[in-house]
Amino acid sequence: MRSKSLPVLLAMALSLSQAPIAFGQSTSSDWRAVQQIKTDAKLIVKQKDGKEIKGRMIEANDTTLTIDRNGKPFSIARTDVRQIYVTTGKAEKGKWSAIGAGIGAGAGTGIGAIKYSPDSDDSGIYVTMGLLIGTGVGAVSGLLFGQSKRSRELVYSGN
């Protein structure tokens, strides 16, 4: 009985975890949604040729989207646009990197302390190496997590 219900529960959990993604984005193929984006909003434009362009909104008319890209206006033809995302939020890489380093240092030191044995001459290195490795892994993990704190909202999806 248990072995048959586990796959069903896993499939249900997986489908429920994807529901916010499927229902949360309001995909629109209406260009008017692009024209209503506020000036200076952060945009990510995916073109039909696969290129991704980041910039801030300047204006959108019936045929062209103009964004500020590195301080210079950059125009993209409407026919070349596949998707437009508006990004919100701020990446807090430093904050989360420090938190991750602290957690990693504690975990690494704890693991090293478990391996420590007063009967062995070389076992003192476990605590030090656990601290160093844990701090590094934790800092990188926190950095990646902090970088992902921005959210993207799909505003336009053209064919």
KETORTOR-624497 format. One line per 3 residues: number of its first residue (from 1); for each residue z, x, y of N, C-alpha, C, O. Coordinates in Angstrom, 2 decimals. Layout:
NUM = Z:X:Y:Z:X:Y:Z:X:Y:Z:X:Y | ...
//
This chain:
1 = 0.00:0.83:-1.19:0.00:0.00:0.00:0.00:0.87:1.26:-0.74:0.61:2.20 | 0.84:1.90:1.25:0.96:2.75:2.43:-0.33:3.52:2.71:-0.72:3.66:3.87 | -0.98:4.01:1.67:-2.19:4.80:1.87:-3.35:3.96:2.40:-4.24:4.51:3.07
4 = -3.38:2.67:2.12:-4.45:1.82:2.63:-4.22:1.40:4.07:-5.17:1.18:4.81 | -2.97:1.28:4.47:-2.69:0.82:5.83:-2.77:1.95:6.86:-2.99:1.68:8.04 | -2.59:3.19:6.43:-2.63:4.31:7.36:-4.00:4.45:8.06:-4.03:4.58:9.28
7 = -5.11:4.42:7.34:-6.40:4.51:8.04:-6.64:3.35:9.01:-7.23:3.53:10.07 | -6.18:2.16:8.62:-6.34:1.00:9.50:-5.54:1.20:10.78:-6.03:0.92:11.87 | -4.29:1.67:10.64:-3.45:1.92:11.82:-4.03:3.02:12.70:-4.00:2.91:13.93
10 = -4.56:4.07:12.09:-5.18:5.14:12.87:-6.41:4.65:13.62:-6.60:4.99:14.79 | -7.23:3.85:12.97:-8.42:3.31:13.63:-8.04:2.39:14.77:-8.67:2.40:15.83 | -7.00:1.58:14.57:-6.54:0.69:15.63:-5.99:1.47:16.82:-6.28:1.15:17.97
13 = -5.20:2.51:16.53:-4.63:3.32:17.60:-5.72:4.02:18.39:-5.65:4.12:19.61 | -6.73:4.52:17.69:-7.84:5.19:18.37:-8.62:4.23:19.25:-8.96:4.58:20.38 | -8.90:3.05:18.76:-9.66:2.09:19.57:-8.85:1.61:20.77:-9.42:1.39:21.84
16 = -7.55:1.44:20.61:-6.72:1.02:21.74:-6.57:2.13:22.78:-6.46:1.85:23.98 | -6.58:3.38:22.33:-6.47:4.47:23.29:-7.73:4.62:24.13:-7.68:5.18:25.22 | -8.86:4.13:23.64:-10.11:4.22:24.38:-10.36:3.00:25.26:-11.28:3.02:26.08
19 = -9.58:1.96:25.12:-9.78:0.73:25.89:-9.68:0.94:27.39:-10.52:0.41:28.12 | -8.69:1.71:27.92:-8.65:1.91:29.37:-9.90:2.61:29.90:-10.33:2.35:31.02 | -10.46:3.49:29.10:-11.67:4.18:29.55:-12.82:3.20:29.62:-13.59:3.20:30.59
22 = -12.96:2.35:28.60:-14.08:1.42:28.56:-13.97:0.34:29.62:-14.98:-0.02:30.23 | -12.78:-0.17:29.87:-12.62:-1.27:30.80:-12.25:-0.82:32.20:-12.36:-1.61:33.14 | -11.82:0.43:32.37:-11.34:0.89:33.67:-12.45:1.26:34.65:-12.24:1.21:35.86
25 = -13.60:1.62:34.15:-14.67:2.05:35.03:-15.58:0.88:35.34:-16.04:0.16:34.45 | -15.83:0.70:36.61:-16.74:-0.37:37.01:-18.11:0.24:37.27:-18.43:0.59:38.41 | -18.89:0.37:36.22:-20.21:0.96:36.34:-21.13:0.00:37.08:-21.21:-1.18:36.75
28 = -21.81:0.53:38.07:-22.70:-0.29:38.87:-24.04:0.39:39.00:-24.10:1.60:39.22 | -25.10:-0.37:38.86:-26.43:0.17:39.11:-26.94:-0.30:40.47:-28.14:-0.23:40.76 | -26.03:-0.79:41.29:-26.37:-1.30:42.61:-26.15:-0.19:43.65:-25.04:0.29:43.82
31 = -27.21:0.20:44.32:-27.17:1.29:45.30:-26.28:0.93:46.50:-25.80:1.82:47.20 | -26.06:-0.36:46.73:-25.20:-0.77:47.85:-23.77:-0.25:47.68:-23.07:-0.02:48.67 | -23.33:-0.06:46.44:-22.00:0.50:46.21:-21.92:1.93:46.73:-20.87:2.35:47.22
34 = -23.02:2.66:46.64:-23.07:4.03:47.17:-23.06:4.00:48.69:-22.41:4.83:49.33 | -23.77:3.05:49.27:-23.84:2.96:50.72:-22.50:2.56:51.34:-22.28:2.77:52.53 | -21.60:1.99:50.55:-20.30:1.58:51.06:-19.21:2.64:50.89:-18.07:2.42:51.30
37 = -19.55:3.78:50.31:-18.58:4.86:50.16:-18.24:5.40:51.55:-19.13:5.60:52.38 | -16.98:5.64:51.79:-16.53:6.11:53.10:-17.00:7.54:53.34:-17.13:8.35:52.42 | -17.24:7.83:54.62:-17.63:9.17:55.02:-16.51:10.15:54.68:-15.34:9.82:54.83
40 = -16.87:11.32:54.23:-15.97:12.42:53.88:-15.28:12.23:52.53:-14.39:13.00:52.18 | -15.68:11.22:51.76:-15.15:11.05:50.40:-15.74:12.15:49.51:-16.90:12.52:49.68 | -14.95:12.66:48.57:-15.42:13.71:47.66:-16.29:13.07:46.58:-15.87:12.13:45.91
43 = -17.50:13.61:46.42:-18.46:13.07:45.46:-18.86:14.12:44.44:-18.89:15.32:44.72 | -19.18:13.64:43.25:-19.84:14.45:42.23:-21.10:13.68:41.87:-21.04:12.55:41.39 | -22.25:14.30:42.10:-23.54:13.67:41.86:-24.19:14.35:40.66:-24.42:15.56:40.68
46 = -24.48:13.57:39.63:-25.19:14.08:38.47:-26.64:13.65:38.60:-26.95:12.46:38.70 | -27.52:14.63:38.59:-28.94:14.34:38.75:-29.59:14.13:37.38:-29.02:14.48:36.35 | -30.77:13.56:37.40:-31.50:13.28:36.17:-31.94:14.54:35.44:-32.16:14.51:34.23
49 = -32.06:15.65:36.17:-32.43:16.91:35.52:-31.22:17.65:34.93:-31.37:18.75:34.40 | -30.03:17.04:35.02:-28.84:17.61:34.41:-27.94:18.38:35.36:-26.82:18.74:34.99 | -28.40:18.65:36.57:-27.59:19.40:37.53:-26.46:18.51:38.07:-26.60:17.30:38.19
52 = -25.33:19.17:38.38:-24.19:18.48:38.97:-23.92:19.08:40.34:-23.76:20.30:40.47 | -23.86:18.23:41.35:-23.68:18.68:42.73:-22.39:18.06:43.27:-22.17:16.85:43.15 | -21.54:18.90:43.86:-20.30:18.42:44.45:-20.39:18.54:45.97:-20.96:19.50:46.49
55 = -19.83:17.57:46.65:-19.84:17.60:48.10:-19.09:16.41:48.68:-18.49:15.62:47.95 | -19.14:16.30:49.99:-18.49:15.19:50.69:-19.56:14.27:51.28:-20.59:14.72:51.77 | -19.27:12.98:51.21:-20.22:11.96:51.66:-20.50:12.07:53.15:-19.58:12.18:53.96
58 = -21.78:12.06:53.51:-22.19:11.95:54.91:-22.76:10.56:55.12:-22.24:9.79:55.92 | -23.86:10.23:54.39:-24.44:8.89:54.49:-25.36:8.62:53.31:-25.79:9.54:52.60 | -25.66:7.35:53.13:-26.63:6.93:52.11:-27.47:5.82:52.71:-26.95:4.82:53.20
61 = -28.79:6.01:52.66:-29.69:4.94:53.09:-30.42:4.42:51.85:-30.02:4.73:50.73 | -31.45:3.65:52.03:-32.13:3.03:50.90:-32.81:4.02:49.96:-33.02:3.71:48.79 | -33.17:5.21:50.47:-33.92:6.15:49.65:-33.23:7.49:49.41:-33.63:8.24:48.52
64 = -32.19:7.81:50.19:-31.61:9.15:50.15:-30.09:9.12:50.26:-29.52:8.30:50.98 | -29.45:10.03:49.54:-28.02:10.28:49.66:-27.87:11.64:50.32:-28.46:12.62:49.87 | -27.08:11.71:51.39:-26.85:12.97:52.08:-25.37:13.32:51.96:-24.50:12.53:52.32
67 = -25.10:14.53:51.45:-23.73:14.99:51.30:-23.56:16.32:52.02:-24.52:17.04:52.28 | -22.32:16.63:52.34:-21.98:17.93:52.94:-21.64:18.86:51.78:-20.65:18.67:51.08 | -22.47:19.87:51.61:-22.29:20.82:50.51:-22.07:22.19:51.11:-23.01:22.80:51.63
70 = -20.85:22.68:51.03:-20.48:23.99:51.59:-20.79:24.08:53.08:-21.26:25.12:53.56 | -20.53:23.01:53.82:-20.72:23.01:55.27:-22.14:22.72:55.72:-22.41:22.73:56.92 | -23.05:22.47:54.79:-24.44:22.19:55.15:-24.86:20.84:54.58:-24.50:20.51:53.45
73 = -25.61:20.05:55.34:-26.10:18.78:54.81:-27.10:19.01:53.67:-27.95:19.89:53.75 | -26.97:18.21:52.62:-27.84:18.33:51.46:-28.29:16.93:51.08:-27.46:16.06:50.80 | -29.59:16.71:51.06:-30.15:15.38:50.76:-30.65:15.32:49.32:-31.26:16.26:48.81
76 = -30.36:14.19:48.69:-30.78:13.96:47.32:-31.52:12.62:47.29:-31.01:11.61:47.76 | -32.71:12.63:46.74:-33.48:11.39:46.64:-32.81:10.44:45.66:-32.29:10.86:44.63 | -32.83:9.18:45.98:-32.21:8.15:45.14:-32.81:8.17:43.74:-32.11:7.91:42.76
79 = -34.09:8.46:43.63:-34.76:8.47:42.34:-34.30:9.63:41.44:-34.49:9.59:40.23 | -33.69:10.66:42.05:-33.21:11.81:41.28:-31.76:11.66:40.80:-31.28:12.49:40.04 | -31.07:10.62:41.24:-29.65:10.45:40.94:-29.45:9.68:39.65:-30.00:8.59:39.47
82 = -28.67:10.26:38.74:-28.30:9.57:37.50:-26.95:8.88:37.66:-26.82:7.69:37.35 | -25.94:9.61:38.14:-24.60:9.05:38.31:-23.94:9.63:39.55:-24.21:10.76:39.95 | -23.06:8.82:40.16:-22.27:9.28:41.30:-20.82:8.92:41.03:-20.49:7.77:40.74
85 = -19.96:9.92:41.13:-18.52:9.73:40.96:-17.81:10.02:42.28:-18.21:10.91:43.02 | -16.77:9.25:42.57:-15.88:9.54:43.69:-14.61:10.12:43.08:-14.01:9.50:42.20 | -14.20:11.30:43.54:-13.00:11.93:43.01:-11.85:11.73:43.98:-12.01:11.81:45.20
88 = -10.69:11.46:43.42:-9.48:11.31:44.21:-8.38:12.13:43.57:-8.46:12.50:42.41 | -7.35:12.40:44.35:-6.24:13.18:43.85:-6.39:14.64:44.20:-7.44:15.09:44.67 | -5.33:15.36:43.98:-5.31:16.78:44.32:-4.89:17.57:43.09:-3.93:17.21:42.41
91 = -5.62:18.63:42.81:-5.25:19.49:41.70:-4.02:20.29:42.10:-4.01:20.94:43.15 | -3.00:20.24:41.28:-1.76:20.98:41.56:-1.60:22.08:40.51:-0.66:22.07:39.72 | -2.54:23.02:40.53:-2.57:24.06:39.51:-1.35:24.95:39.56:-0.79:25.29:38.52
94 = -0.93:25.35:40.75:0.22:26.26:40.89:1.51:25.64:40.38:2.27:26.28:39.66 | 1.74:24.41:40.76:2.96:23.70:40.35:3.03:23.57:38.83:4.04:23.90:38.22 | 1.95:23.09:38.22:1.95:22.87:36.78:1.91:24.19:36.01:2.41:24.27:34.89
97 = 1.31:25.21:36.59:1.31:26.52:35.95:2.73:27.08:35.89:3.12:27.66:34.88 | 3.50:26.91:36.97:4.89:27.38:36.99:5.75:26.60:35.99:6.58:27.17:35.29 | 5.54:25.29:35.93:6.28:24.47:34.97:5.94:24.89:33.54:6.83:25.05:32.71
100 = 4.66:25.08:33.27:4.23:25.51:31.94:4.76:26.88:31.58:5.14:27.12:30.43 | 4.80:27.80:32.55:5.34:29.14:32.30:6.81:29.07:31.95:7.27:29.77:31.04 | 7.56:28.23:32.65:8.98:28.08:32.35:9.22:27.51:30.97:10.07:28.00:30.22
103 = 8.48:26.47:30.62:8.63:25.87:29.30:8.20:26.86:28.22:8.87:26.99:27.19 | 7.09:27.55:28.45:6.61:28.53:27.47:7.58:29.69:27.31:7.77:30.19:26.20 | 8.19:30.13:28.42:9.15:31.23:28.34:10.36:30.83:27.50:10.84:31.59:26.67
106 = 10.84:29.61:27.73:11.98:29.13:26.96:11.65:28.99:25.48:12.43:29.40:24.62 | 10.49:28.41:25.20:10.10:28.22:23.79:9.86:29.57:23.11:10.30:29.78:21.99 | 9.16:30.46:23.79:8.88:31.78:23.20:10.14:32.58:22.96:10.26:33.24:21.93
109 = 11.08:32.53:23.91:12.34:33.24:23.73:13.14:32.64:22.57:13.75:33.37:21.79 | 13.12:31.32:22.47:13.81:30.66:21.36:13.24:31.05:20.02:13.98:31.31:19.07 | 11.93:31.08:19.92:11.29:31.46:18.66:11.59:32.92:18.34:11.86:33.27:17.19
112 = 11.54:33.77:19.37:11.89:35.18:19.16:13.34:35.36:18.74:13.64:36.22:17.91 | 14.24:34.55:19.31:15.66:34.65:18.94:15.89:34.23:17.48:16.77:34.76:16.81 | 15.10:33.27:17.02:15.21:32.84:15.62:14.81:33.98:14.68:15.42:34.17:13.63
115 = 13.78:34.73:15.06:13.30:35.83:14.23:14.20:37.07:14.33:14.09:37.98:13.50 | 15.07:37.12:15.33:15.94:38.29:15.55:16.94:38.43:14.41:17.51:37.44:13.94 | 17.13:39.65:13.97:18.10:39.95:12.93:18.84:41.23:13.30:18.20:42.26:13.53
118 = 20.17:41.20:13.37:20.91:42.42:13.74:20.81:43.51:12.66:21.14:44.66:12.93 | 20.36:43.16:11.47:20.24:44.14:10.39:18.98:45.00:10.50:18.88:46.03:9.84 | 18.03:44.58:11.33:16.76:45.30:11.45:16.70:46.00:12.80:17.10:45.45:13.82
121 = 16.19:47.23:12.79:16.11:48.01:14.03:15.05:47.47:14.99:15.24:47.50:16.20 | 13.94:46.98:14.46:12.81:46.57:15.29:12.84:45.09:15.67:11.92:44.63:16.34 | 13.83:44.35:15.28:13.80:42.91:15.52:14.06:42.54:16.97:13.80:41.39:17.35
124 = 14.55:43.44:17.79:14.78:43.16:19.21:13.50:42.88:19.98:13.53:42.24:21.03 | 12.37:43.34:19.46:11.09:43.13:20.13:10.63:41.68:20.04:9.83:41.23:20.87 | 11.13:40.93:19.05:10.71:39.53:18.88:11.06:38.68:20.10:10.26:37.86:20.54
127 = 12.25:38.87:20.63:12.68:38.07:21.78:11.81:38.41:22.99:11.35:37.51:23.70 | 11.58:39.69:23.23:10.77:40.11:24.37:9.33:39.64:24.24:8.75:39.11:25.19 | 8.75:39.83:23.07:7.36:39.41:22.88:7.24:37.89:22.91:6.25:37.36:23.42
130 = 8.23:37.19:22.36:8.22:35.73:22.43:8.25:35.25:23.87:7.56:34.30:24.24 | 9.07:35.92:24.70:9.14:35.59:26.13:7.79:35.82:26.81:7.31:34.96:27.53 | 7.19:36.98:26.58:5.92:37.31:27.23:4.78:36.40:26.77:4.04:35.87:27.60
133 = 4.65:36.22:25.47:3.56:35.38:24.96:3.77:33.93:25.35:2.82:33.26:25.76 | 5.00:33.43:25.24:5.29:32.05:25.61:5.03:31.78:27.08:4.50:30.73:27.44 | 5.40:32.74:27.94:5.16:32.57:29.37:3.66:32.51:29.66:3.21:31.66:30.44
136 = 2.89:33.39:29.05:1.44:33.40:29.27:0.76:32.14:28.79:-0.06:31.56:29.50 | 1.09:31.73:27.57:0.47:30.52:27.01:0.88:29.30:27.82:0.05:28.43:28.10 | 2.15:29.23:28.20:2.62:28.10:28.99:1.97:28.04:30.36:1.63:26.96:30.84
139 = 1.80:29.19:30.99:1.17:29.22:32.33:-0.28:28.76:32.26:-0.73:27.99:33.11 | -1.01:29.22:31.27:-2.42:28.82:31.13:-2.51:27.33:30.80:-3.37:26.63:31.35 | -1.65:26.84:29.92:-1.65:25.41:29.59:-1.33:24.57:30.82:-1.98:23.55:31.06
142 = -0.34:24.98:31.59:0.01:24.25:32.81:-1.11:24.28:33.83:-1.36:23.28:34.51 | -1.80:25.41:33.94:-2.93:25.53:34.85:-4.03:24.55:34.48:-4.58:23.87:35.35 | -4.35:24.47:33.20:-5.39:23.54:32.75:-4.98:22.09:32.96:-5.79:21.26:33.35
145 = -3.71:21.79:32.71:-3.22:20.43:32.92:-3.25:20.08:34.40:-3.66:18.98:34.77 | -2.81:20.99:35.25:-2.80:20.75:36.70:-4.19:20.58:37.28:-4.37:19.85:38.25 | -5.15:21.24:36.70:-6.53:21.13:37.15:-7.10:19.75:36.81:-8.00:19.27:37.51
148 = -6.60:19.13:35.77:-7.14:17.85:35.34:-6.46:16.66:36.01:-6.69:15.52:35.60 | -5.63:16.87:37.01:-4.90:15.78:37.64:-5.77:14.96:38.60:-5.31:13.94:39.11 | -6.98:15.37:38.85:-7.89:14.58:39.67:-8.45:13.45:38.84:-8.58:13.55:37.62
151 = -8.78:12.36:39.52:-9.41:11.26:38.78:-10.81:11.01:39.33:-11.07:11.18:40.52 | -11.69:10.62:38.45:-13.07:10.30:38.81:-13.31:8.82:38.61:-12.89:8.24:37.61 | -14.00:8.23:39.57:-14.39:6.83:39.43:-15.91:6.76:39.52:-16.51:7.20:40.50
154 = -16.52:6.22:38.48:-17.97:6.07:38.46:-18.36:4.95:39.38:-17.97:3.80:39.18 | -19.15:5.27:40.41:-19.55:4.29:41.43:-20.97:3.79:41.19:-21.28:2.62:41.40 | -21.84:4.70:40.74:-23.24:4.35:40.56:-23.77:4.99:39.29:-23.47:6.15:38.99
157 = -24.56:4.23:38.56:-25.22:4.75:37.37:-26.65:4.22:37.38:-26.89:3.04:37.11 | -27.58:5.09:37.67:-28.99:4.69:37.70:-29.67:5.10:36.41:-29.16:5.92:35.65 | -30.83:4.53:36.17:-31.55:4.84:34.93:-32.62:5.81:35.15:-33.32:6.18:34.21
//
